[in-house]
Amino acid sequence: MSFALACAQNSLSPLAMEVEVHGINPAGNTVFGPLSLKTPISVARLRCLAREVAGSHLKLLLGSNELDDEHVLTPRDDAAEMTVTVVRMPAPAFRVAAAIGDPTRGGDCSCVAKQLHAGVISISNTDTAFAALKECGKVVTWGDPQQGGKFKPVVDKILGVFTRIFSTGGAFAAMTERGQVVTWGNPKRGGDCSSVADEVAAGITMIYNTSNSFAALREDGQVVTWGDPRYGGQSGSAGKELSGGVVSVYSTQSAFSALKGNGKVVTWGHPLYGGESRAVAKELHSGVISVSSTAGSFAALKEGGKVVTWGDPTQGGDSSQVAHELTAGVTAVFSTDGAFAAMKECGKVVTWGDPKRGGNSGSLGKELLSSVSSIVGMPSAFAALKRGGKVVTWGDADLGGDSRAVSDELSSGVVSLFSNSFAFAALKEGGQIVTWGHPLFGGDSGALGDGLRTDVTTIVSTRRAFAALKKDGKVLTWGSISADLFPNAVAEELSKDVAKLFSNPWAFVALKQA
């Protein structure tokens, strides 16, 4: 069953919407729209409205593009209306076939294997633990018990079943169908939300995080925070601005920035790493449409394509040397841990920040002046994908910034890029993989022979290794994890029929159809 829903912004609140059911779409889908947006609205909020009439397990599409909950729909000068299609998906059901990697950090799930044999729909992770969400709404955890590997929720009563799980580096936050938040893990990293229990008891639509704190967005646009106060766990003087009207939240490792419906940005957290924005307060008062971040600084993209930066000047917070390039025409901003790369309408790329981590692309000459279609950043280097499938790289030469050894293979045909903390992997047409970067940590995949020549569909990574999923469901790994060390039972499970792969910084998890 499906519905056509007409949605109009309410002038009293940028998040309040009137929903009217018109009937059944012949294609079997729920349709929101056309939407006439006067202010931004988060996809997370739109999803909550969809659940009220279409149930759970939904996919939201704008045209043919799937929308992530962290995406914000914004008014467009060239389109007064837009249509979002909501597809009701069958509830997926998987089993955990194997966990591989450091056994103390999630690489061994044998203690909960029976609970993971069927009904798993998603996997979330902290730095050293995993949490599986089952179709019945229950949670199963394993890994470091101090960092979320033991499910000990800080709440008296759980209302409803869990629908989604979020995480910091050391704690989990699960959200129920009623918008209640339940936390566990390291209390100093967000595992204890008892100080804000009343505010997160219902009505939460989305949760964001720094490395040690959470920020929850309520359906009324209020933001609730908890965790390490040095990392944004207390909103301090920003609290009044966060009492309503927020549509999305962004973060560095230790600070948050909230985007309000009127285009204003509000910041809090560590003052040196993005939590203090008074120097650019006038620029952030209105007109912002999205925010990007490095480990310690923010870059706000405004209407018309202007970029405003603040935070640690050594990590991209100071863009004064390229300010003339950032006054207009920027369409997207990408980042490593210490540098930004702005892509302009013509496909030109402008970089700034730590030169050792991608802030200086001058050596590439004309390569970045046009035709760039997307950019991937890892901690210390960038890789840009150009029209036609050519890849160009810059940043730390030893950690992916120098791809000359494979330049012929990267000259055309690349369709997507992946990275871990030390290397890159390019997926080409036909499923071939090309790797470069630190040879011990994923940059050299030669030991796999012809295994990566064809039929790879996707790649996931830990900090120092990669895992490739092939069309037949076989999994191949390389980097600081050796398949030669896998127990026979694990090797057999990874030889065929794997449906999905997940990872934390130290381990992989493979799912198969139940």
C-alpha positions, 0 to 999 in steps of 0.5 A, a space after each residue: 500500500 502507498 500514499 501520496 502526501 502533500 507537504 507544506 511548510 508551516 510558517 510557525 515552525 520550519 519543522 512542522 508540516 501538514 500531511 494529507 493522504 490523497 490515495 494510492 500511487 500506482 507504482 506502490 510507493 509513498 510520495 511526499 510532495 511536491 514540496 514547496 520549501 521555504 526553509 530547510 528540512 532534514 531527511 530524518 524529520 521527513 522519515 519520521 513523518 513517513 513512518 506515521 503513515 507508511 511504517 518502518 523500513 523505508 527508503 527515501 528517494 529524491 529522483 533516483 538518488 537515495 537520501 541519507 538521514 543526515 541530508 538536509 533538503 534546502 530551498 532551491 532558486 531553480 526549483 520551487 517544488 520537489 518530490 520525495 518518493 518513499 519506498 516501503 522496503 521488505 524488512 531485511 534479515 541476515 545472520 552474522 557469518 563471521 567477525 574477523 580481526 582483533 578479538 578484543 575489539 570486535 573480531 570475535 563474536 562467538 560469545 553471542 553467535 546464537 543470537 546472531 544466527 538470524 534476524 540481523 538488519 544492521 550493524 553499528 560500531 564504536 572504536 572497539 565494539 559492535 552492536 547488531 540490531 535485529 528485526 525484532 528490535 533487540 540489540 546484540 553486542 560484542 567486543 570491548 565491554 567498557 566501550 559498548 561491547 556489553 549491553 547495559 542500558 542506562 534507563 529504567 524502562 525501554 518504550 517500544 522497539 529499537 529502530 536505529 543505533 548511533 555511536 561515539 568512539 566508546 558508547 552506543 545510543 539506540 533510538 526506539 520507534 517512539 524516539 526514546 534514546 537508550 545509551 550504554 558504554 563508556 559514560 565519559 564518551 556518551 554512554 550515560 544520558 541520565 542527566 538528560 533522561 527526560 529530554 530523550 525519553 521521546 521525540 528524538 529524530 536523529 543523533 549526532 556525535 563527536 568522538 566522546 559526546 552525543 547531540 540528539 535532535 528532537 522533532 521540535 528542532 531542539 538539540 539535547 547533548 550529553 557526554 564529555 563536556 570538552 567534546 560538546 557534551 554540554 552546550 553552554 551558552 549555545 543552549 538558548 539557540 538550540 531550544 528550537 529550529 535546528 534542522 541538522 548538526 555537524 561535528 569535528 572530533 571535539 565540537 558541534 555546529 548546528 544548522 537552523 532553519 533560517 540558515 544560521 549556524 550555532 557552535 559549541 564544544 572545544 573552543 580551539 577545534 570549532 566550538 568557538 565561532 565568534 570571529 565569523 559570527 556575522 557570516 554564520 548568521 544566515 544563508 548557510 546550507 551545509 557544513 563540512 569538517 576536518 578533525 578540528 575545524 569547520 567549513 560552512 557552505 553558503 547560498 551562492 557558493 561562498 565558504 566560511 571557515 573557523 576552528 584550528 587554523 592548522 587543520 583548515 580553520 584558516 582559509 585566508 590564503 585562498 579566500 578569493 577562490 571561496 567567495 562564490 561558486 563552490 558546490 561541495 566541500 570535502 576533507 581529510 583530518 587536517 585539510 579541506 578541498 572545495 569543488 567549484 561549479 566548473 569542476 575546479 578544486 581549491 585546497 587549504 589547511 595542513 599541506 602534509 594532509 592535503 592542504 596544498 595541491 599545487 604540484 598537480 598543476 592543471 589536473 584540478 582546474 576542471 572536470 573533477 566530479 567527486 573527491 574522497 579524503 582519508 586522514 592524510 590525503 585526497 583522491 579526486 575522481 575526474 569525468 572519464 574515470 581518471 584519479 589524481 591524488 595529493 597529500 602525504 606521499 607515503 599514505 596515499 597522496 602519491 599514486 604514480 606507481 599505479 597511474 596507468 591503471 588510474 588513468 580511466 575507468 574508475 567508478 568509485 574510491 575507498 580509503 582506510 587511514 593509510 591507503 586508497 582502493 579504486 573500484 574500476 568498471 568490471 570490478 577491478 581493484 587498484 590500490 596504493 598507499 602504505 604497503 603494509 596497511 592496504 596499499 599493496 594487494 598483490 598477494 591476492 593475485 588475480 582475486 581483485 581483477 574482476 567482479 568486486 562490488 564494494 569495499 569496506 575498511 578498518 584503519 589498516 586493512 580492506 575487505 572486498 565483496 565480490 559478486 558471488 559473495 566471496 570476501 577477500 582481505 588485505 592489509 594488516 589482516 591475513 586470511 591465512 590466519 583465519 580459522 577454517 570455519 571462518 574462511 569457509 563462511 567468507 568463501 561465498 554468499 556474503 551479502 553485506 560487510 561492516 567494520 570498526 577500526 579493528 575488525 570486520 563483520 560479514 552478514 549472510 542471508 538468514 
